[in-house]
């Protein structure tokens, strides 16, 4: 059955206000932001205080180490010295000790976490509020991305996750039972998760927005899967930045019963990709590819496909497939159409440059109508080059 557009989306998307000059200014701000910061590498083979992210990054990427940024050298040095006083083992001793004897090594602390390691308050905020708390800066995003790109499986036991490489979506993580919830939340906000294979108590997603946790928990209960392993498949875009705003990724999430228990030993990458320097201007095409992939996947949802919608907002749609492929309810169909409408209209909460590159990828869709395409057509007629954006 052919879908029709809904007249009233579930939530109103943010209006398109950013101009091309604003994007250029935002990129410059992001690239120069690290000049006033000092970076502490707490452990690893080269711990210390570094004046630039470039220096610190070389001693972090590909290693299971902790780091954090500070706005003053005094604060950074004090934090580093306090950490060193509490350590009983050198890095060489730690990496040669069996993992069972150092369970704390299972946590990789990257960037500024929303809470301390000792206390884990209940978080019942919407996903946008989570983003403000966790501060997914370009430095944090590239650290996780480079960890995925350079992963060869050596960190799989430590972080209970492994990376997979896809042409369409780049390098992302598969998450396994026992992964630290704080790490999983950060990867979710970065848009760097491909699959989650949670434990029976869903501990790995305990820091997710309450509405998402509730939707997944209810799916397990109502589907009779409380005692069976499930998978959480994500089609996600990646974090975006414009001026001082951190723009949350889009997520199309599919739930289903897992056919078998995933074994860590089976998860190995055949190749490793080189790390990338922090440069957000190189992510626009990659992000646009992921957005077009979400549109492709959501376009498959039709009334007769047996899809069940468990949660829907402007940026998150959670679905499953009914066992007997019953037709979708009109309410669920409307939720799916409303989510898709954002992608067809081009009214996406992403940077202006990403919007333009996304429109170039999906303009062949007969239902795609957005102001960005009209602007580009006008400027091409006037002899202007849209790539100047």
LUMSEDO-495828 format. One record per residue (C-alpha): residue in one letter; residue number from 1; x, y, z. Coordinates in Angstrom, 1 decimal. Layout:
N
+---------+-----+--------+--------+--------+
! residuo ! num !     xx !     yy !     zz !
+---------+-----+--------+--------+--------+
!       A ! NUM !      X !      Y !      Z !
...
+---------+-----+--------+--------+--------+
END
This chain:
389
+---------+-----+--------+--------+--------+
! residuo ! num !     xx !     yy !     zz !
+---------+-----+--------+--------+--------+
!       X !   1 !    0.0 !    0.0 !    0.0 !
!       X !   2 !    1.4 !    3.4 !   -0.9 !
!       X !   3 !    2.1 !    5.7 !    2.0 !
!       X !   4 !    0.8 !    9.2 !    2.1 !
!       X !   5 !    2.3 !   12.1 !    3.9 !
!       X !   6 !    0.9 !   13.1 !    7.3 !
!       X !   7 !   -0.2 !   16.7 !    7.8 !
!       X !   8 !    1.0 !   16.8 !   11.4 !
!       X !   9 !    4.4 !   15.4 !   12.4 !
!       X !  10 !    4.8 !   14.0 !   15.9 !
!       X !  11 !    7.2 !   16.8 !   16.9 !
!       X !  12 !    8.1 !   20.0 !   15.1 !
!       X !  13 !   11.6 !   19.9 !   13.6 !
!       X !  14 !   13.9 !   22.8 !   14.1 !
!       X !  15 !   13.6 !   25.4 !   11.4 !
!       X !  16 !   16.4 !   25.9 !    8.9 !
!       X !  17 !   18.2 !   29.1 !    9.9 !
!       X !  18 !   21.9 !   28.5 !    9.4 !
!       X !  19 !   23.5 !   30.2 !    6.4 !
!       X !  20 !   26.6 !   29.0 !    4.6 !
!       X !  21 !   28.7 !   31.7 !    6.3 !
!       X !  22 !   27.6 !   30.4 !    9.7 !
!       X !  23 !   28.8 !   26.9 !    8.8 !
!       X !  24 !   32.2 !   28.2 !    7.8 !
!       X !  25 !   32.4 !   30.2 !   11.1 !
!       X !  26 !   31.3 !   27.1 !   13.1 !
!       X !  27 !   34.0 !   24.9 !   11.6 !
!       X !  28 !   36.7 !   27.5 !   12.4 !
!       X !  29 !   35.4 !   27.7 !   15.9 !
!       X !  30 !   35.5 !   24.0 !   16.4 !
!       X !  31 !   39.0 !   23.7 !   14.9 !
!       X !  32 !   40.4 !   26.5 !   17.1 !
!       X !  33 !   38.6 !   25.5 !   20.2 !
!       X !  34 !   41.3 !   23.1 !   21.4 !
!       X !  35 !   43.9 !   25.9 !   21.5 !
!       X !  36 !   42.7 !   26.9 !   25.0 !
!       X !  37 !   42.7 !   23.4 !   26.4 !
!       X !  38 !   45.2 !   21.1 !   28.1 !
!       X !  39 !   44.8 !   17.3 !   27.7 !
!       X !  40 !   45.7 !   14.8 !   30.4 !
!       X !  41 !   46.5 !   11.2 !   29.4 !
!       X !  42 !   46.2 !    9.4 !   32.7 !
!       X !  43 !   47.6 !    6.0 !   31.8 !
!       X !  44 !   49.1 !    4.1 !   28.9 !
!       X !  45 !   52.7 !    4.0 !   27.7 !
!       X !  46 !   53.0 !    7.8 !   27.5 !
!       X !  47 !   50.9 !    9.4 !   30.4 !
!       X !  48 !   51.2 !   13.2 !   31.0 !
!       X !  49 !   49.9 !   16.6 !   30.3 !
!       X !  50 !   49.8 !   17.8 !   26.6 !
!       X !  51 !   49.4 !   21.3 !   25.3 !
!       X !  52 !   47.5 !   20.3 !   22.1 !
!       X !  53 !   45.0 !   17.6 !   21.1 !
!       X !  54 !   47.3 !   16.6 !   18.3 !
!       X !  55 !   50.0 !   15.6 !   20.7 !
!       X !  56 !   47.7 !   13.8 !   23.1 !
!       X !  57 !   45.8 !   12.0 !   20.3 !
!       X !  58 !   49.0 !   10.2 !   19.2 !
!       X !  59 !   49.3 !    8.6 !   22.6 !
!       X !  60 !   45.6 !    7.7 !   22.9 !
!       X !  61 !   44.3 !    6.3 !   19.6 !
!       X !  62 !   44.0 !    2.5 !   19.6 !
!       X !  63 !   44.8 !    2.2 !   23.3 !
!       X !  64 !   42.5 !    1.4 !   26.2 !
!       X !  65 !   43.5 !    4.6 !   28.1 !
!       X !  66 !   41.7 !    7.4 !   30.0 !
!       X !  67 !   42.0 !   11.0 !   29.1 !
!       X !  68 !   40.3 !   14.4 !   29.8 !
!       X !  69 !   40.6 !   18.0 !   28.8 !
!       X !  70 !   41.0 !   21.1 !   31.1 !
!       X !  71 !   41.0 !   24.8 !   30.5 !
!       X !  72 !   44.1 !   25.5 !   32.6 !
!       X !  73 !   47.5 !   23.8 !   32.9 !
!       X !  74 !   47.3 !   24.0 !   36.8 !
!       X !  75 !   44.1 !   22.1 !   36.9 !
!       X !  76 !   45.3 !   19.5 !   34.4 !
!       X !  77 !   48.6 !   19.0 !   36.2 !
!       X !  78 !   46.8 !   18.7 !   39.5 !
!       X !  79 !   44.4 !   16.1 !   38.2 !
!       X !  80 !   47.2 !   14.1 !   36.6 !
!       X !  81 !   49.3 !   14.1 !   39.9 !
!       X !  82 !   46.3 !   13.0 !   41.9 !
!       X !  83 !   45.6 !   10.1 !   39.6 !
!       X !  84 !   49.3 !    9.0 !   39.7 !
!       X !  85 !   49.3 !    9.0 !   43.5 !
!       X !  86 !   46.4 !    6.5 !   43.6 !
!       X !  87 !   47.9 !    4.1 !   41.1 !
!       X !  88 !   49.6 !    0.9 !   42.4 !
!       X !  89 !   50.7 !   -0.5 !   39.1 !
!       X !  90 !   52.6 !    0.8 !   36.1 !
!       X !  91 !   51.2 !    0.5 !   32.7 !
!       X !  92 !   53.6 !   -2.4 !   31.9 !
!       X !  93 !   52.4 !   -4.3 !   35.0 !
!       X !  94 !   48.7 !   -3.6 !   34.1 !
!       X !  95 !   48.7 !   -4.9 !   30.6 !
!       X !  96 !   50.5 !   -8.1 !   31.6 !
!       X !  97 !   48.0 !   -8.8 !   34.5 !
!       X !  98 !   45.1 !  -11.2 !   33.6 !
!       X !  99 !   41.9 !   -9.2 !   33.1 !
!       X ! 100 !   40.1 !  -11.1 !   35.9 !
!       X ! 101 !   42.5 !   -9.5 !   38.4 !
!       X ! 102 !   41.8 !   -6.0 !   37.2 !
!       X ! 103 !   38.1 !   -5.7 !   36.5 !
!       X ! 104 !   38.3 !   -1.9 !   36.4 !
!       X ! 105 !   40.2 !   -2.2 !   33.1 !
!       X ! 106 !   36.9 !   -3.0 !   31.5 !
!       X ! 107 !   35.9 !    0.6 !   31.5 !
!       X ! 108 !   37.3 !    3.0 !   28.9 !
!       X ! 109 !   36.8 !    6.6 !   30.1 !
!       X ! 110 !   36.9 !    9.0 !   27.2 !
!       X ! 111 !   36.0 !   12.7 !   27.4 !
!       X ! 112 !   33.8 !   14.2 !   30.0 !
!       X ! 113 !   31.3 !   11.7 !   31.3 !
!       X ! 114 !   27.9 !   13.0 !   32.7 !
!       X ! 115 !   28.5 !   11.5 !   36.1 !
!       X ! 116 !   31.3 !   10.2 !   38.4 !
!       X ! 117 !   32.5 !    6.7 !   38.2 !
!       X ! 118 !   31.3 !    6.0 !   41.8 !
!       X ! 119 !   27.8 !    7.2 !   41.5 !
!       X ! 120 !   25.2 !    6.5 !   38.8 !
!       X ! 121 !   22.1 !    8.7 !   39.3 !
!       X ! 122 !   18.9 !    7.8 !   37.6 !
!       X ! 123 !   18.7 !    9.8 !   34.3 !
!       X ! 124 !   15.1 !   10.5 !   33.1 !
!       X ! 125 !   15.8 !   13.2 !   30.7 !
!       X ! 126 !   15.0 !   13.4 !   27.0 !
!       X ! 127 !   17.8 !   12.6 !   24.6 !
!       X ! 128 !   18.5 !   16.2 !   23.9 !
!       X ! 129 !   19.1 !   16.8 !   27.6 !
!       X ! 130 !   21.5 !   13.9 !   27.7 !
!       X ! 131 !   23.5 !   15.5 !   24.9 !
!       X ! 132 !   23.9 !   18.7 !   26.9 !
!       X ! 133 !   25.3 !   16.7 !   29.8 !
!       X ! 134 !   27.7 !   14.5 !   27.9 !
!       X ! 135 !   29.3 !   17.1 !   25.7 !
!       X ! 136 !   30.1 !   15.1 !   22.6 !
!       X ! 137 !   32.8 !   17.3 !   21.3 !
!       X ! 138 !   34.6 !   16.7 !   18.0 !
!       X ! 139 !   37.6 !   15.4 !   20.0 !
!       X ! 140 !   35.5 !   12.9 !   21.8 !
!       X ! 141 !   33.7 !   11.8 !   18.6 !
!       X ! 142 !   37.0 !   11.3 !   16.7 !
!       X ! 143 !   38.5 !    9.4 !   19.6 !
!       X ! 144 !   35.7 !    6.8 !   19.5 !
!       X ! 145 !   35.6 !    6.7 !   15.7 !
!       X ! 146 !   39.4 !    6.1 !   15.5 !
!       X ! 147 !   39.1 !    3.4 !   18.1 !
!       X ! 148 !   36.6 !    1.7 !   15.9 !
!       X ! 149 !   38.7 !    2.3 !   12.7 !
!       X ! 150 !   41.9 !    0.9 !   14.3 !
!       X ! 151 !   40.3 !   -1.9 !   16.2 !
!       X ! 152 !   41.6 !   -5.4 !   15.4 !
!       X ! 153 !   39.8 !   -7.2 !   18.2 !
!       X ! 154 !   42.5 !   -6.8 !   20.9 !
!       X ! 155 !   40.2 !   -4.6 !   23.0 !
!       X ! 156 !   37.1 !   -6.8 !   22.7 !
!       X ! 157 !   37.4 !   -8.5 !   26.1 !
!       X ! 158 !   38.2 !   -5.2 !   27.9 !
!       X ! 159 !   35.4 !   -3.1 !   26.6 !
!       X ! 160 !   33.0 !   -5.9 !   25.5 !
!       X ! 161 !   32.6 !   -4.4 !   22.1 !
!       X ! 162 !   34.2 !   -4.8 !   18.7 !
!       X ! 163 !   34.2 !   -2.7 !   15.5 !
!       X ! 164 !   32.7 !   -3.5 !   12.1 !
!       X ! 165 !   33.5 !   -1.6 !    8.9 !
!       X ! 166 !   30.7 !   -0.8 !    6.3 !
!       X ! 167 !   31.0 !    1.1 !    3.1 !
!       X ! 168 !   27.8 !    3.0 !    3.7 !
!       X ! 169 !   28.2 !    3.8 !    7.4 !
!       X ! 170 !   31.9 !    3.7 !    8.2 !
!       X ! 171 !   33.3 !    2.0 !   11.3 !
!       X ! 172 !   30.9 !    1.4 !   14.1 !
!       X ! 173 !   30.6 !   -0.9 !   17.2 !
!       X ! 174 !   28.8 !   -4.1 !   18.0 !
!       X ! 175 !   28.0 !   -4.1 !   21.8 !
!       X ! 176 !   28.0 !   -7.3 !   23.8 !
!       X ! 177 !   26.7 !   -8.2 !   27.3 !
!       X ! 178 !   28.9 !   -6.7 !   30.0 !
!       X ! 179 !   29.7 !   -3.5 !   28.2 !
!       X ! 180 !   29.8 !   -0.5 !   30.5 !
!       X ! 181 !   26.5 !    1.6 !   30.2 !
!       X ! 182 !   28.4 !    4.9 !   30.2 !
!       X ! 183 !   30.5 !    3.8 !   27.2 !
!       X ! 184 !   27.3 !    2.6 !   25.4 !
!       X ! 185 !   25.6 !    5.9 !   26.0 !
!       X ! 186 !   28.5 !    7.9 !   24.6 !
!       X ! 187 !   28.6 !    5.7 !   21.5 !
!       X ! 188 !   24.9 !    6.0 !   21.0 !
!       X ! 189 !   25.1 !    9.8 !   21.2 !
!       X ! 190 !   28.0 !    9.7 !   18.7 !
!       X ! 191 !   25.9 !    7.5 !   16.3 !
!       X ! 192 !   28.7 !    4.8 !   16.4 !
!       X ! 193 !   26.7 !    1.7 !   17.2 !
!       X ! 194 !   25.6 !   -0.9 !   14.7 !
!       X ! 195 !   24.2 !   -3.6 !   17.0 !
!       X ! 196 !   23.6 !   -4.1 !   20.7 !
!       X ! 197 !   23.2 !   -7.6 !   22.1 !
!       X ! 198 !   22.1 !   -6.8 !   25.6 !
!       X ! 199 !   22.1 !   -9.0 !   28.7 !
!       X ! 200 !   18.7 !  -10.2 !   30.1 !
!       X ! 201 !   18.5 !   -7.2 !   32.4 !
!       X ! 202 !   19.3 !   -4.7 !   29.7 !
!       X ! 203 !   22.1 !   -3.3 !   31.8 !
!       X ! 204 !   24.0 !   -2.0 !   28.8 !
!       X ! 205 !   21.3 !    0.6 !   28.0 !
!       X ! 206 !   20.4 !    1.6 !   31.5 !
!       X ! 207 !   21.7 !    5.2 !   30.9 !
!       X ! 208 !   19.6 !    5.6 !   27.7 !
!       X ! 209 !   16.6 !    8.0 !   27.8 !
!       X ! 210 !   13.8 !    6.5 !   29.9 !
!       X ! 211 !   11.4 !    6.4 !   27.0 !
!       X ! 212 !   13.8 !    4.3 !   24.9 !
!       X ! 213 !   14.5 !    1.9 !   27.7 !
!       X ! 214 !   10.8 !    1.5 !   28.4 !
!       X ! 215 !   10.0 !    0.8 !   24.8 !
!       X ! 216 !   12.7 !   -1.9 !   24.5 !
!       X ! 217 !   11.7 !   -3.5 !   27.9 !
!       X ! 218 !    8.0 !   -3.5 !   26.9 !
!       X ! 219 !    8.9 !   -5.2 !   23.6 !
!       X ! 220 !   10.6 !   -8.0 !   25.4 !
!       X ! 221 !    7.7 !   -8.5 !   27.8 !
!       X ! 222 !    4.9 !   -8.3 !   25.3 !
!       X ! 223 !    6.7 !  -10.5 !   22.7 !
!       X ! 224 !    7.4 !  -13.3 !   25.2 !
!       X ! 225 !   11.1 !  -12.8 !   24.9 !
!       X ! 226 !   11.9 !  -12.1 !   28.6 !
!       X ! 227 !   14.1 !  -15.2 !   28.8 !
!       X ! 228 !   15.5 !  -15.1 !   25.2 !
!       X ! 229 !   18.4 !  -13.0 !   23.8 !
!       X ! 230 !   17.4 !  -10.1 !   21.6 !
!       X ! 231 !   19.2 !   -7.8 !   19.2 !
!       X ! 232 !   18.9 !   -4.0 !   18.9 !
!       X ! 233 !   19.9 !   -3.0 !   15.3 !
!       X ! 234 !   20.6 !    0.6 !   14.7 !
!       X ! 235 !   20.7 !    2.7 !   11.5 !
!       X ! 236 !   22.1 !    6.0 !   12.8 !
!       X ! 237 !   23.6 !    9.2 !   11.5 !
!       X ! 238 !   26.5 !   10.7 !   13.4 !
!       X ! 239 !   26.8 !   13.7 !   15.7 !
!       X ! 240 !   26.9 !   17.1 !   13.9 !
!       X ! 241 !   28.1 !   20.5 !   15.1 !
!       X ! 242 !   27.1 !   24.0 !   14.0 !
!       X ! 243 !   28.3 !   27.2 !   15.7 !
!       X ! 244 !   27.9 !   26.3 !   19.5 !
!       X ! 245 !   25.3 !   23.7 !   19.0 !
!       X ! 246 !   25.8 !   19.9 !   19.2 !
!       X ! 247 !   23.2 !   18.3 !   16.9 !
!       X ! 248 !   22.0 !   14.8 !   17.9 !
!       X ! 249 !   22.1 !   11.9 !   15.5 !
!       X ! 250 !   19.0 !   10.3 !   14.0 !
!       X ! 251 !   18.3 !    6.7 !   14.9 !
!       X ! 252 !   16.1 !    4.1 !   13.2 !
!       X ! 253 !   16.1 !    1.1 !   15.6 !
!       X ! 254 !   14.9 !   -2.4 !   14.9 !
!       X ! 255 !   14.2 !   -5.0 !   17.7 !
!       X ! 256 !   14.1 !   -8.7 !   17.3 !
!       X ! 257 !   15.0 !  -12.1 !   18.8 !
!       X ! 258 !   18.6 !  -13.1 !   18.4 !
!       X ! 259 !   19.0 !  -16.4 !   16.7 !
!       X ! 260 !   22.0 !  -17.3 !   18.8 !
!       X ! 261 !   24.2 !  -16.1 !   21.6 !
!       X ! 262 !   26.9 !  -13.9 !   20.2 !
!       X ! 263 !   30.4 !  -15.1 !   21.0 !
!       X ! 264 !   33.1 !  -12.5 !   21.4 !
!       X ! 265 !   35.7 !  -14.8 !   19.8 !
!       X ! 266 !   33.8 !  -14.7 !   16.5 !
!       X ! 267 !   34.0 !  -10.9 !   16.2 !
!       X ! 268 !   37.2 !  -10.1 !   14.4 !
!       X ! 269 !   37.9 !   -7.5 !   11.7 !
!       X ! 270 !   40.0 !   -8.6 !    8.7 !
!       X ! 271 !   41.6 !   -5.2 !    8.2 !
!       X ! 272 !   42.2 !   -2.0 !   10.2 !
!       X ! 273 !   41.8 !    1.5 !    8.9 !
!       X ! 274 !   44.1 !    4.4 !    9.8 !
!       X ! 275 !   43.1 !    7.0 !   12.4 !
!       X ! 276 !   41.8 !   10.4 !   11.2 !
!       X ! 277 !   42.8 !   13.8 !   12.6 !
!       X ! 278 !   40.0 !   15.9 !   14.2 !
!       X ! 279 !   38.4 !   17.7 !   11.2 !
!       X ! 280 !   34.7 !   18.0 !   11.2 !
!       X ! 281 !   34.6 !   19.4 !    7.7 !
!       X ! 282 !   35.4 !   16.0 !    6.4 !
!       X ! 283 !   32.4 !   14.3 !    8.0 !
!       X ! 284 !   29.6 !   16.0 !    5.9 !
!       X ! 285 !   29.5 !   13.5 !    3.1 !
!       X ! 286 !   29.8 !   10.5 !    5.5 !
!       X ! 287 !   26.9 !   11.9 !    7.6 !
!       X ! 288 !   24.8 !   12.5 !    4.5 !
!       X ! 289 !   25.4 !    8.9 !    3.4 !
!       X ! 290 !   24.1 !    7.6 !    6.8 !
!       X ! 291 !   21.0 !    9.9 !    6.6 !
!       X ! 292 !   20.2 !    8.5 !    3.1 !
!       X ! 293 !   20.6 !    5.0 !    4.4 !
!       X ! 294 !   18.0 !    5.7 !    7.2 !
!       X ! 295 !   15.6 !    7.1 !    4.5 !
!       X ! 296 !   16.1 !    3.9 !    2.5 !
!       X ! 297 !   15.3 !    1.7 !    5.5 !
!       X ! 298 !   12.3 !    3.6 !    6.7 !
!       X ! 299 !   10.9 !    3.6 !    3.2 !
!       X ! 300 !   10.6 !   -0.2 !    3.5 !
!       X ! 301 !    8.1 !    0.1 !    6.3 !
!       X ! 302 !    4.6 !   -0.3 !    4.8 !
!       X ! 303 !    1.2 !   -1.2 !    6.2 !
!       X ! 304 !    1.4 !   -4.8 !    5.1 !
!       X ! 305 !    4.9 !   -5.5 !    6.2 !
!       X ! 306 !    3.9 !   -6.4 !    9.8 !
!       X ! 307 !    5.9 !   -3.6 !   11.5 !
!       X ! 308 !    5.1 !   -2.6 !   15.0 !
!       X ! 309 !    6.2 !    0.9 !   16.2 !
!       X ! 310 !    7.2 !    1.0 !   19.8 !
!       X ! 311 !    8.5 !    4.5 !   20.1 !
!       X ! 312 !    8.6 !    7.6 !   17.9 !
!       X ! 313 !   10.0 !   11.1 !   18.2 !
!       X ! 314 !   11.5 !   13.5 !   15.6 !
!       X ! 315 !   14.9 !   11.8 !   15.8 !
!       X ! 316 !   14.2 !    8.2 !   17.0 !
!       X ! 317 !   11.9 !    5.5 !   15.6 !
!       X ! 318 !   11.9 !    2.1 !   17.2 !
!       X ! 319 !   10.2 !   -0.8 !   15.4 !
!       X ! 320 !    9.9 !   -4.6 !   15.3 !
!       X ! 321 !    8.3 !   -7.1 !   12.9 !
!       X ! 322 !    5.3 !   -9.0 !   14.2 !
!       X ! 323 !    5.6 !  -12.8 !   14.0 !
!       X ! 324 !    2.5 !  -13.3 !   11.9 !
!       X ! 325 !    3.0 !  -10.2 !    9.7 !
!       X ! 326 !   -0.2 !   -8.5 !   10.7 !
!       X ! 327 !   -0.9 !   -5.2 !    9.0 !
!       X ! 328 !    0.3 !   -2.1 !   10.8 !
!       X ! 329 !   -2.3 !   -0.1 !   12.7 !
!       X ! 330 !   -3.2 !    3.3 !   11.3 !
!       X ! 331 !   -1.6 !    4.9 !   14.3 !
!       X ! 332 !    1.8 !    3.1 !   13.8 !
!       X ! 333 !    1.7 !    3.9 !   10.1 !
!       X ! 334 !    1.2 !    7.6 !   10.8 !
!       X ! 335 !    4.2 !    7.5 !   13.2 !
!       X ! 336 !    6.4 !    5.9 !   10.5 !
!       X ! 337 !    5.2 !    8.4 !    7.9 !
!       X ! 338 !    5.9 !   11.4 !   10.2 !
!       X ! 339 !    9.4 !   10.2 !   10.9 !
!       X ! 340 !   10.0 !    9.7 !    7.2 !
!       X ! 341 !    8.6 !   13.1 !    6.3 !
!       X ! 342 !   11.6 !   14.8 !    7.9 !
!       X ! 343 !   13.9 !   13.1 !    5.5 !
!       X ! 344 !   11.7 !   13.7 !    2.4 !
!       X ! 345 !   11.3 !   17.4 !    3.2 !
!       X ! 346 !   15.0 !   17.9 !    4.0 !
!       X ! 347 !   14.0 !   19.6 !    7.2 !
!       X ! 348 !   16.7 !   17.8 !    9.2 !
!       X ! 349 !   18.4 !   19.0 !   12.3 !
!       X ! 350 !   21.9 !   18.9 !   10.8 !
!       X ! 351 !   24.4 !   21.5 !    9.6 !
!       X ! 352 !   23.7 !   23.4 !    6.4 !
!       X ! 353 !   26.5 !   21.7 !    4.5 !
!       X ! 354 !   25.3 !   18.2 !    5.5 !
!       X ! 355 !   21.7 !   19.1 !    4.3 !
!       X ! 356 !   23.0 !   20.1 !    0.9 !
!       X ! 357 !   25.1 !   17.0 !    0.5 !
!       X ! 358 !   22.2 !   14.8 !    1.7 !
!       X ! 359 !   19.8 !   16.4 !   -0.8 !
!       X ! 360 !   22.3 !   15.6 !   -3.6 !
!       X ! 361 !   22.2 !   11.9 !   -2.6 !
!       X ! 362 !   18.4 !   11.5 !   -2.4 !
!       X ! 363 !   17.0 !   14.0 !   -4.9 !
!       X ! 364 !   16.1 !   11.2 !   -7.3 !
!       X ! 365 !   13.4 !   10.1 !   -4.8 !
!       X ! 366 !   10.1 !   11.3 !   -6.4 !
!       X ! 367 !    8.8 !   12.3 !   -3.0 !
!       X ! 368 !   11.8 !   14.4 !   -2.1 !
!       X ! 369 !   11.0 !   18.0 !   -1.9 !
!       X ! 370 !   13.1 !   20.4 !    0.1 !
!       X ! 371 !   14.2 !   24.1 !    0.0 !
!       X ! 372 !   17.9 !   23.2 !   -0.3 !
!       X ! 373 !   17.3 !   21.6 !   -3.7 !
!       X ! 374 !   15.4 !   24.7 !   -4.9 !
!       X ! 375 !   18.2 !   27.0 !   -3.6 !
!       X ! 376 !   20.8 !   24.9 !   -5.4 !
!       X ! 377 !   18.8 !   25.0 !   -8.6 !
!       X ! 378 !   18.5 !   28.8 !   -8.5 !
!       X ! 379 !   22.2 !   29.2 !   -7.8 !
!       X ! 380 !   23.2 !   26.9 !  -10.6 !
!       X ! 381 !   21.1 !   29.0 !  -12.9 !
!       X ! 382 !   22.9 !   32.1 !  -11.7 !
!       X ! 383 !   26.2 !   30.4 !  -12.3 !
!       X ! 384 !   27.2 !   30.0 !   -8.6 !
!       X ! 385 !   28.9 !   26.9 !   -7.3 !
!       X ! 386 !   27.1 !   25.2 !   -4.5 !
!       X ! 387 !   30.3 !   23.5 !   -3.4 !
!       X ! 388 !   31.4 !   26.8 !   -1.9 !
!       X ! 389 !   29.3 !   25.8 !    1.1 !
+---------+-----+--------+--------+--------+
END
